[in-house]
Amino acid sequence: MPNTPPLFRKVDCIRMPVADLDAGFAFYRDALGHELNWRTATAAGLRMPGSDAEIVIHTEDGAPEVDLLVDSVESATQRFVESGGRVVDGPFDIAIGKCAVVTDPWGNMLVMLDMSKGKLVTDADGNVTGNEPRSPQ
């Protein structure tokens, strides 16, 4: 058994497309009880108790997806490809850092992201106002 460190650190979020944010809030926040972490004009992060993973509702195109946190998307992408995976898209910039979409050797799509720009900072109403600087590791 090789002594290889794990590539994926944790599940960062589950992204769910919704028709509009108000409808998403009515279901995920009001009916299911998930509290708001942050919001922008097209997306919102909702708390999942017992975890720092989020449900992210968004009005952008796309299917539901699970986003996996890595230390560095660029390094993770290189390691993923060297291990037999394939890059579908990226790496590209996102609000908190970098992101890449990859597939494993069996065609399973995975989304990897890092927090190289830092966590989102919000005002009292949950509106995103910027990023918290990333602490050195």
Contact map, one row per residue, 1 for C-alpha under 8 A:
11100000000000000000000000000000000000000000000000000000000000000000000000000000000000000000000000000000000000000000000000000000000000000
11110000000000000000000000000000000000000000000000000000000000000000000000000000000000000000000000000000000000000000000000000000000000000
11111000000000000000000000000000000000000000000000000000000000000000000000000000000000000000000000000000000000000000000000000000000000000
01111100000000000000000000000000000000000000000000000000000000000000000000000000000000000000000000000000000000000000000000000000000000000
00111110000000000000000000000000000000000000000000000000000000000000000000000000000000000000000000000000000000000000000000000000000000000
00011111100000000000000000000000000000000000000000000000000000000000000000000000000000000000000000000000000000000000000000000000000000000
00001111100000000000000000000000000000000000000000000000000000000000010000010000000000000000000000000000000000000000000000000000000000000
00000111110000000000000000000000000000000000000000000000000000000001110000000000000000000000000000000000000000000000000000000000000000000
00000111111000000000000000000000000000000000000000000000000000000001111000000000000000000000000000000000000000000000000000000000000000000
00000001111100000000000000000000000000000000000000000000000000000001110000000000000000000000000000000000000000000000000000000000000000000
00000000111111000000000000000000000000000000000000001000000000000111100000000000000000000000000000000000000000000000000000000000000000000
00000000011111000000000000000000000000000000000000011100000000000111100000000000000000000000000000000000000000000000000000000000000000000
00000000001111100000000000000000000000000000000000001111000000000111000000000000000000000000000000000000000000000000000000000000000000000
00000000001111110000000000000000000000000000000000001111000000011110000000000000000000000000000000000000000000000000000000000000000000000
00000000000011111000000000000000000000000000000000000011110000011110000000000000000000000000000000000000000000000000000000000000000000000
00000000000001111100000000000000000000000000000000000011110000111000000000000000000000000000000000000000000000000000000000000000000000000
00000000000000111110000000000000000000000000000000000000111111110000000000000000000000000000000000000000000000000000000000000000000000000
00000000000000011111101100000000000000000000000000000000111000000000000000000000000000000000000000000000000000000000000000000000000000000
00000000000000001111101100000000000000000000000000000000001000000000000000000000000000000000000000000000000000000000000000000000000000000
00000000000000000111111100000000000000000000000000000000011000000000000000000000000000000000000000000000000000000000000000000000000000000
00000000000000000111111110000000000000000111000000000000111000000000000000000000000000000000000000000000000000000000000000000000000000000
00000000000000000001111111000000000000000000000000000000000000000000000000000000000000000000000000000000000000000000000000000000000000000
00000000000000000111111111100000000000000000000000000000000000000000000000000000000000000000000000000000000000000000000000000000000000000
00000000000000000111111111111000000000000000000000000000100000000000000000000000000000000000000000000000000000000000000000000000000000000
00000000000000000000111111111100000000000000000000000000000000000000000000000000000000000000000000000000000000000000000000000000000000000
00000000000000000000011111111110000000000000000000000000000000000000000000000000000000000000000000000000000000000000000000000000000000000
00000000000000000000001111111111000000000000000000000000000000000000000000000000000000000000000000000000000000000000000000000000000000000
00000000000000000000000111111111110000000000010000000000000000000000000000000000000000000000000000000000000000000000000000000000000000000
00000000000000000000000111111111111100000000010000000000000000000000000000000000000000000000000000000000000000000000000000000000000000000
00000000000000000000000011111111110000000000000000000000000000000000000000000000000000000000000000000000000000000000000000000000000000000
00000000000000000000000001111111100000000000000000000000000000000000000000000000000000000000000000000000000000000000000000000000000000000
00000000000000000000000000111111110000000000000000000000000000000000000000000000000000000000000000000000000000000000000000000000000000000
00000000000000000000000000011111111000000000000000000000000000000000000000000000000000000000000000000000000000000000000000000000000000000
00000000000000000000000000011101111100000000011100000000000000000000000000000000000000000000000000000000000000000000000000000000000000000
00000000000000000000000000001000111110000000011000000000000000000000000000000000000000000000000000000000000000000000000000000000000000000
00000000000000000000000000001000011111100001111000000000000000000000000000000000000000000000000000000000000000000000000000000100000000000
00000000000000000000000000000000001111100001111000000000000000000000000000000000000000000000000000000000000000000000000000000100000000000
00000000000000000000000000000000000111110001110000000000000000000000000000000000000000000000000000000000000000000000000101000111000000000
00000000000000000000000000000000000111111111100000000000000000000000000000000000000000000000000000000000000000000000000000000111000000000
00000000000000000000000000000000000001111111000000000000000000000000000000000000000000000000000000000000000000000000000000000011000000000
00000000000000000000000000000000000000111110000000000000000000000000000000000000000000000000000000000000000000000000000000000000000000000
00000000000000000000100000000000000000111111000000000000011100000000000000000000000000000000000000000000000000000000000000000000000000000
00000000000000000000100000000000000000111111100000000001111000000000000000000000000000000000000000000000000000000000000000000000000000000
00000000000000000000100000000000000111110111110000000001110000000000000000000000000000000000000000000000000000000000000000000000000000000
00000000000000000000000000000000000111100011111000000111100000000000000000000000000000000000000000000000000000000000000000000000000000000
00000000000000000000000000011000011111000001111100000111100000000000000000000000000000000000000000000000000000000000000000000000000000000
00000000000000000000000000000000011110000000111110011110000000000000000000000000000000000000000000000000000000000000000000000000000000000
00000000000000000000000000000000010000000000011111111110000000000000000000000000000000000000000000000000000000000000000000000000000000000
00000000000000000000000000000000000000000000001111110000000000000000000000000000000000000000000000000000000000000000000000000000000000000
00000000000000000000000000000000000000000000000111110000000000000000000000000000000000000000000000000000000000000000000000000000000000000
00000000000000000000000000000000000000000000000111111100000000000000000000000000000000000000000000000000000000000000000000000000000000000
00000000000100000000000000000000000000000000001111111100000000000000000000000000000000000000000000000000000000000000000000000000000000000
00000000001111000000000000000000000000000000001100111110000000000000000000000000000000000000000000000000000000000000000000000000000000000
00000000000111000000000000000000000000000000111100111111000000000000000000000000000000000000000000000000000000000000000000000000000000000
00000000000011110000000000000000000000000000111100001111100000000000000000000000000000000000000000000000000000000000000000000000000000000
00000000000011110000000000000000000000000011110000000111110000000000000000000000000000000000000000000000000000000000000000000000000000000
00000000000000111100100100000000000000000011110000000011111000000000000000000000000000000000000000000000000000000000000000000000000000000
00000000000000111101100000000000000000000111000000000001111100000000000000000000000000000000000000000000000000000000000000000000000000000
00000000000000001111100000000000000000000110000000000000111110000000000000000000000000000000000000000000000000000000000000000000000000000
00000000000000001000000000000000000000000100000000000000011111000000000000000000000000000000000000000000000000000000000000000000000000000
00000000000000001000000000000000000000000000000000000000001111100000000000000000000000000000000000000000000000000000000000000000000000000
00000000000000001000000000000000000000000000000000000000000111110000000000000000000000000000000000000000000000000000000000000000000000000
00000000000000011000000000000000000000000000000000000000000011111000000000000000000000000000000000000000000000000000000000000000000000000
00000000000001111000000000000000000000000000000000000000000001111100000000000000000000000000000000000000000000000000000000000000000000000
00000000000001110000000000000000000000000000000000000000000000111110000000000000000000000000000000000000000001100000000000000000000000000
00000000001111100000000000000000000000000000000000000000000000011111000000000000000000000000000000000000000001100000000000000000000000000
00000000001111100000000000000000000000000000000000000000000000001111100000000000000000000000000000000000000001111000000000000000000000000
00000001111110000000000000000000000000000000000000000000000000000111110000000000000000000000000000000000000001111000000000000000000000000
00000001111100000000000000000000000000000000000000000000000000000011111000000000000000000000000000000000000000011110000000000000000000000
00000011110000000000000000000000000000000000000000000000000000000001111110010000000000000000000000000000000000011100000000000000000000000
00000000100000000000000000000000000000000000000000000000000000000000111110010000000000000000000000000000000000000110000000000000000000000
00000000000000000000000000000000000000000000000000000000000000000000011111110000000000000000000001000000000000001101000000000000000000000
00000000000000000000000000000000000000000000000000000000000000000000011111111000000000000010000001110000000000011100000000000000000000000
00000000000000000000000000000000000000000000000000000000000000000000000111111100000000000010000001000000000000000000000000000000000000000
00000000000000000000000000000000000000000000000000000000000000000000000111111110000000000000000000000000000000000000000000000000000000000
00000010000000000000000000000000000000000000000000000000000000000000011111111111000000000000000000000000000000000000000000000000000000000
00000000000000000000000000000000000000000000000000000000000000000000000011111111100000100010000000010100000000000000000000000000000000000
00000000000000000000000000000000000000000000000000000000000000000000000001111111110000000000000000000000000000000000000000000000000000000
00000000000000000000000000000000000000000000000000000000000000000000000000111111111000000000000000000000000000000000000000000000000000000
00000000000000000000000000000000000000000000000000000000000000000000000000011111111111000000000000000000000000000000000000000000000000000
00000000000000000000000000000000000000000000000000000000000000000000000000001111111111100000000000000000000000000000000000000000000000000
00000000000000000000000000000000000000000000000000000000000000000000000000000111111110000000000000000000000000000000000000000000000000000
00000000000000000000000000000000000000000000000000000000000000000000000000000011111110000000000000000000000000000000000000000000000000000
00000000000000000000000000000000000000000000000000000000000000000000000000000001111111000000000000000001100000000000000000000000000000000
00000000000000000000000000000000000000000000000000000000000000000000000000000001111111100000000000000111100000000000000000000000000000000
00000000000000000000000000000000000000000000000000000000000000000000000000000001100111110000000000000111100000000000000000000000000000000
00000000000000000000000000000000000000000000000000000000000000000000000000001000100011111100000000011110000000000000000000000000000000000
00000000000000000000000000000000000000000000000000000000000000000000000000000000000001111100000000011110000000000000000000000000000000000
00000000000000000000000000000000000000000000000000000000000000000000000000000000000000111111000000011100000000000000000000000000000000000
00000000000000000000000000000000000000000000000000000000000000000000000000000000000000111111000000111000000000000000000000000000000000000
00000000000000000000000000000000000000000000000000000000000000000000000011001000000000001111100001111000000000000000000000000000000000000
00000000000000000000000000000000000000000000000000000000000000000000000000000000000000001111110001110000000000000000000000000000000000000
00000000000000000000000000000000000000000000000000000000000000000000000000000000000000000011111011100000000000000000000000000000000000000
00000000000000000000000000000000000000000000000000000000000000000000000000000000000000000001111111100000000000000000000000000000000000000
00000000000000000000000000000000000000000000000000000000000000000000000000000000000000000000111110000000000000000000100100000000000000000
00000000000000000000000000000000000000000000000000000000000000000000000000000000000000000000011111000000000000000111111100000000001000000
00000000000000000000000000000000000000000000000000000000000000000000000000000000000000000000111111100000000000001111110000000000000000000
00000000000000000000000000000000000000000000000000000000000000000000000111000000000000000011110111110000000000001111000000000000000000000
00000000000000000000000000000000000000000000000000000000000000000000000010000000000000000111110011111000000000111100000000000000000000000
00000000000000000000000000000000000000000000000000000000000000000000000010001000000000111111000001111100000000111000000000000000000000000
00000000000000000000000000000000000000000000000000000000000000000000000000000000000000111110000000111110000011110000000000000000000000000
00000000000000000000000000000000000000000000000000000000000000000000000000001000000011111000000000011111000011110000000000000000000000000
00000000000000000000000000000000000000000000000000000000000000000000000000000000000011110000000000001111111111000000000000000000000000000
00000000000000000000000000000000000000000000000000000000000000000000000000000000000111000000000000000111111111000000000000000000000000000
00000000000000000000000000000000000000000000000000000000000000000000000000000000000111000000000000000011111100000000000000000000000000000
00000000000000000000000000000000000000000000000000000000000000000000000000000000000000000000000000000011111100000000000000000000000000000
00000000000000000000000000000000000000000000000000000000000000000000000000000000000000000000000000000011111110000000000000000000000000000
00000000000000000000000000000000000000000000000000000000000000000000000000000000000000000000000000000011111111000000000000000000000000000
00000000000000000000000000000000000000000000000000000000000000000000000000000000000000000000000000001111001111100000000000000000000000000
00000000000000000000000000000000000000000000000000000000000000001111000000000000000000000000000000001111000111110000000000000000000000000
00000000000000000000000000000000000000000000000000000000000000001111000000000000000000000000000000111100000011111000000000000000000000000
00000000000000000000000000000000000000000000000000000000000000000011110010000000000000000000000000111100000001111100000000000000000000000
00000000000000000000000000000000000000000000000000000000000000000011110110000000000000000000000011110000000000111110000000000000000000000
00000000000000000000000000000000000000000000000000000000000000000000111110000000000000000000000111100000000000011111000000000000000000000
00000000000000000000000000000000000000000000000000000000000000000000101000000000000000000000000111000000000000001111111000000000000001000
00000000000000000000000000000000000000000000000000000000000000000000000100000000000000000000000111000000000000000111110000000000000001000
00000000000000000000000000000000000000000000000000000000000000000000000000000000000000000000001110000000000000000011111000000000001111000
00000000000000000000000000000000000000000000000000000000000000000000000000000000000000000000000110000000000000000011111100000000001111000
00000000000000000000000000000000000000000000000000000000000000000000000000000000000000000000000100000000000000000010111110000000001111000
00000000000000000000000000000000000001000000000000000000000000000000000000000000000000000000001100000000000000000000011111000001111100000
00000000000000000000000000000000000000000000000000000000000000000000000000000000000000000000000000000000000000000000001111100001111100000
00000000000000000000000000000000000001000000000000000000000000000000000000000000000000000000000000000000000000000000000111111111110000000
00000000000000000000000000000000000000000000000000000000000000000000000000000000000000000000000000000000000000000000000011111111100000000
00000000000000000000000000000000000000000000000000000000000000000000000000000000000000000000000000000000000000000000000001111110000000000
00000000000000000000000000000000000000000000000000000000000000000000000000000000000000000000000000000000000000000000000001111110000000000
00000000000000000000000000000000000111100000000000000000000000000000000000000000000000000000000000000000000000000000000001111111000000000
00000000000000000000000000000000000001110000000000000000000000000000000000000000000000000000000000000000000000000000000001111111100000000
00000000000000000000000000000000000001110000000000000000000000000000000000000000000000000000000000000000000000000000000111100111110000000
00000000000000000000000000000000000000000000000000000000000000000000000000000000000000000000000000000000000000000000000111100011111000000
00000000000000000000000000000000000000000000000000000000000000000000000000000000000000000000000000000000000000000000000111000001111100000
00000000000000000000000000000000000000000000000000000000000000000000000000000000000000000000000100000000000000000000111110000000111110000
00000000000000000000000000000000000000000000000000000000000000000000000000000000000000000000000000000000000000000000111110000000011111000
00000000000000000000000000000000000000000000000000000000000000000000000000000000000000000000000000000000000000000000111000000000001111100
00000000000000000000000000000000000000000000000000000000000000000000000000000000000000000000000000000000000000000011111000000000000111110
00000000000000000000000000000000000000000000000000000000000000000000000000000000000000000000000000000000000000000000000000000000000011111
00000000000000000000000000000000000000000000000000000000000000000000000000000000000000000000000000000000000000000000000000000000000001111
00000000000000000000000000000000000000000000000000000000000000000000000000000000000000000000000000000000000000000000000000000000000000111
